[in-house]
Amino acid sequence: MDIPLPGGGGEVSEDYSPAATVVPFNPPLPLLRAPVPSSSSASTDPMPVLAFRDAASWRAAWEAAEASLFSQCEEDAKDWAVDVLTDAFTRAEESAKLK
């Protein structure tokens, strides 16, 4: 099966070598937190819990989540306000055209 090269040069490529077909990706970032089994003796089936290396990493994760939540809420409120005002102006223009 002949596959034409991109660009329409008319040449045919049958190079299926790893060098031609593998796409390199950056190495993944290390996890800041990871699930670990719970040490609770109340349960026979230990549920995983989210663990942090230390109090500082927990605080950093908490503050990042909190900031993200506030940012998302602020953006949603701005979008809602713009939608309400746009609808109000559209209705006012339509009402003025009818009079």
N, C-alpha and C positions, 0 to 999 in steps of 0.2 A: 504494500500500500504506500503510495507516494503522497507526501504531505508538502504542499507548497510553502515556502518560507514567507513570513510576514513581509509586506511591502510589495508583493507581486512581482518579484524579480524573475520569476519563471524557474528558478533553481528548485531542486527537490532535496528535502532533508530526510534522512533515515537515521539520524543520530539519536539513539535512545539511551546513551550512556548516562551514568549518574551526573557527570559534569554538565550535561545538557538538560537534564530533567529534574534535578534536585534543587529546591529553592532553600537557601540558607536563611535561618531566623536567628535573631539575637538570643542569647541564653536567657532563660527565665529569671525573674527576680526572686530572691529568697523570700520565704514566707515570714511575715512579722509575727504571725500567730498560727497555731495549728490545733486541730481537735485532738484531745487526749482522753483516754478512758477515765470516767469518774471514779473516785475512790470511795464513794458512798456505799456503806454496808447495808443501807436500807433496801437496796434493789439487788436482786440476783442477776439481773441483766444490766450491767453498767452502761449507762448512756454516755456518749462522748460529750465533752464540754469544751468550750473555747478557752484556751490557755494563753497566757502572755508571759514573756520572759521575766518581766519585773513590773513594778508599779508604774514606772515611767513609760514603758511601752503601752500599758493599758491606758494611761492618761492621754498619751498621744493619739491612740486609736479613738478614744472617746471624743476628744476635741475635734479630730478630723471628721468623725461621723456627725457630730453636732453642727459643725460649720457647714458641712454639705447639706444637712437637713434645712438649716436656716436659709441657705442660698437658694435651694430648690423652692422653698415656700415663698421667698421674696419674689423670685422669678414668676411663679404661678400667680401671685397676687398682682404683679405688674401686668402680666398677660390678660388677666381677668379684667382689670381696670381699663386697659386699652380696648378690649372687646366691648365692654359696656359703653364707653364713650363713643366708639365708632358706630355702634348700633343706634345710639341716641342721635348722633349727627345725621345718620342716614335717614332715620325716621323724620327728623326735622326738615331735611331737604325735600323728602317726598311729600310731606305735608304742605310745605311752601309751594311746591309745584302744582298741587291740586287746587290751591286757592287763587 
